[in-house]
Amino acid sequence: MSFIAEFTVSNPIMQSARRAAPEVTVEVEDEQPGLTGNSKLIFWASGTEDDLERFFRELATDPTVASFEILSRLPERRLFRVTLSAEGERGLTYVDAIDIGVTLLDIEASGGETRYRAQVPSRDALSQYRKRCNERGLSFDLRRIYRSEAGETERYGLTPRQRDVLRRALEAGYFEVPREVSTAELADEFDISSQALSALLRRGHRTILRSVFPDDES
């Protein structure tokens, strides 16, 4: 049986911007590691309009961000895509987690703290992940670990949000040829942008495929 681990990591990504606007909450939607740098991060930033404006201004000078763009604007929410600098790359532990068999379910940050919830196959795997964090100069603080119960995490390690989007896409005929529903129509049902819905679908597909082909090095 696998475990659910909740922990914090002293992640430098957007730390300067987050500390300048501590009331803004960052929720990671997708991580896109680059083979030779230029990794990207897609995330929602939530807060008051004033706090979001402050966060926006600080991103321009944050040393972990090479560039960024706003993909969607909603009341008190913004969907960002950032390209990480070399310093930002240090905080991207996604590849390390996948290599060890750890599935990062949720990543949320505010102020100087970055909180994670992950599915881990064993305590040894979590120990290996912690070692990888330390090698990157990131301090790791385990808050809670417990056996996963039915309903806590879905089959293949999908988050509830990913499962809901994939199920609805299947029911609505998104995967039919030709498609019976568009990305925009599905996004409207979940009250998110088309870009955010595409990111959820892509991340869900990737999670399923990595569960089906765990030993396929390609």
C-alpha atoms as one frame of an Amber mdcrd trajectory, in Angstrom:
protein
   0.000   0.000   0.000   1.240   3.454  -0.824   1.426   6.456   1.478   0.315
  10.073   1.347   2.995  12.493   2.523   2.492  16.159   3.356   5.640  18.250
   3.584   7.201  21.630   2.899  10.283  22.404   0.842  12.264  25.646   0.950
  11.607  26.202  -2.735  13.188  29.346  -4.205  10.800  29.535  -7.188   9.075
  32.959  -7.089  10.002  33.294  -3.440  10.799  36.988  -3.794   7.434  37.705
  -5.425   5.587  35.515  -2.931   7.137  37.267   0.042   6.313  40.671  -1.415
   2.654  39.608  -1.718   2.209  37.089   1.143  -1.589  37.091   0.853  -1.414
  35.640  -2.670  -1.777  31.863  -2.889  -0.035  30.020  -5.723  -1.457  26.679
  -6.905   0.637  24.767  -9.437  -1.319  23.336 -12.379   1.496  21.942 -14.515
   5.275  21.563 -14.507   7.063  21.332 -17.857  10.752  20.439 -17.384  13.056
  21.403 -20.248  15.799  19.068 -21.425  18.402  21.846 -21.393  16.793  24.446
 -19.147  13.934  26.799 -20.007  11.547  24.748 -17.866   8.071  26.183 -17.498
   5.550  26.335 -14.685   1.817  26.980 -15.076   0.018  28.098 -11.940  -2.955
  29.988 -10.566  -2.343  32.981  -8.329  -5.291  33.922  -6.104  -5.806  37.009
  -3.976  -7.257  40.498  -3.952  -6.745  42.646  -7.040  -4.234  44.837  -5.171
  -2.247  41.825  -3.955  -2.250  40.264  -7.424  -1.007  43.518  -8.928   1.840
  43.606  -6.403   2.674  39.970  -7.176   2.635  40.749 -10.913   5.081  43.639
 -10.491   7.466  41.572  -8.367   7.572  38.704 -10.869   9.372  40.994 -13.313
  12.386  41.222 -10.981  12.216  37.815  -9.304  15.627  36.123  -9.866  14.050
  32.692 -10.424  11.891  33.875 -13.341  13.365  34.399 -16.814  10.045  35.470
 -18.362   6.324  35.127 -17.775   2.909  35.710 -19.304  -0.669  35.828 -18.078
  -2.819  33.155 -19.748  -6.129  34.020 -18.110  -7.633  36.745 -15.934 -10.565
  36.050 -13.627 -11.885  37.979 -10.615  -9.150  37.665  -7.997  -7.392  34.917
  -9.971  -4.685  34.892 -12.630  -3.290  31.965 -14.612   0.431  32.442 -15.237
   3.046  30.637 -17.274   6.627  31.339 -16.247   9.906  30.266 -17.784  12.396
  29.537 -15.037  15.894  30.971 -14.763  18.870  28.818 -13.737  18.113  29.647
 -10.094  14.481  28.675 -10.602  15.483  25.335 -12.136  17.034  24.399  -8.795
  13.587  24.327  -7.208  11.954  22.125  -9.871  11.935  18.637  -8.302   9.363
  17.116 -10.660  11.840  14.918 -12.577  13.447  13.739  -9.333  10.037  12.776
  -7.972   9.065  10.833 -11.095  12.427   9.052 -11.143  11.848   7.797  -7.601
   8.183   6.947  -8.108   6.774   9.860  -6.105   3.616  11.482  -7.532   3.236
  15.158  -6.611  -0.507  15.582  -6.132  -0.741  19.181  -4.934   1.747  22.058
  -4.718   0.640  25.262  -3.027   2.697  28.225  -1.893   2.231  31.527  -0.120
   4.704  33.848   1.513   7.941  31.949   2.073   6.370  28.489   2.382   5.769
  25.858  -0.322   3.484  22.987   0.696   3.312  19.610  -1.043   1.009  16.611
  -0.900   2.384  13.532  -2.621   1.689   9.860  -3.114   4.787   7.813  -2.275
   5.237   4.057  -2.819   7.281   3.595   0.381   9.028   5.436   3.180  12.321
   4.654   1.478  11.155   6.455  -1.679  10.248   9.506   0.403  13.690   9.355
   2.018  15.280   9.302  -1.445  13.200  12.291  -2.515  14.267  14.160   0.619
  17.903  13.394  -0.223  17.437  14.753  -3.751  15.983  17.960  -2.277  18.958
  18.306   0.066  21.351  17.817  -2.858  19.660  20.791  -4.538  20.113  22.883
  -1.406  16.396  22.666  -0.526  15.438  21.971   3.066  12.687  19.355   3.482
  10.271  19.278   6.426   7.882  16.318   6.702   4.604  17.393   8.302   2.528
  14.223   8.015   2.600  10.758   6.462  -0.213   8.208   6.458  -1.434   5.232
   4.511  -3.638   6.193   1.585  -7.260   5.220   2.042  -9.880   4.576  -0.613
 -10.886   7.900  -2.086  -7.807   9.745  -0.857  -6.033   9.269  -4.145  -7.446
   7.856  -7.322  -6.141   4.969  -9.358  -2.946   5.805 -11.281  -2.262   8.687
  -8.893  -4.697  11.111 -10.520  -5.798  14.045  -8.420  -9.585  14.410  -7.951
  -9.496  17.465 -10.240  -7.689  15.573 -13.006 -10.079  12.619 -12.662 -13.154
  14.858 -12.886 -11.871  16.649 -15.996 -10.827  13.426 -17.754 -14.126  11.707
 -16.921 -16.196  14.625 -18.181 -14.071  14.882 -21.344 -14.687  11.192 -22.022
 -18.430  11.466 -21.360 -18.786  14.556 -23.558 -16.999  12.976 -26.523 -13.791
  14.997 -26.356 -11.752  11.951 -27.373 -14.007  10.966 -30.262 -12.992  11.508
 -33.906 -14.146  14.077 -34.767 -14.467  15.683 -31.337 -17.994  16.202 -30.078
 -17.053  18.958 -27.635 -14.368  21.620 -27.723 -11.742  22.499 -25.153 -13.433
  25.868 -24.648 -16.815  24.234 -23.956 -15.305  21.887 -21.383 -13.407  24.758
 -19.791 -16.666  26.690 -19.390 -18.185  23.764 -17.485 -15.335  23.863 -14.956
 -15.179  27.688 -14.889 -11.526  27.717 -15.943  -9.632  28.875 -19.027  -9.000
  26.672 -22.058  -5.281  26.754 -21.243  -5.894  25.530 -17.691  -8.147  22.729
 -18.909  -5.554  21.661 -21.486  -2.911  21.584 -18.750  -5.118  19.370 -16.558
  -5.780  16.976 -19.439  -2.106  16.805 -20.379  -0.977  16.214 -16.822  -3.658
  13.549 -16.327  -2.604  11.752 -19.521   1.033  11.849 -18.441   0.219  10.467
 -14.986  -1.749   7.555 -16.464   0.931   6.736 -19.046   3.702   6.766 -16.469
   1.656   4.354 -14.338   1.072   2.047 -17.311   4.704   2.166 -18.485   6.663
   2.588 -15.212   9.817   0.835 -16.469   9.878   2.268 -19.989  13.001   4.474
 -20.013  11.876   6.183 -23.215
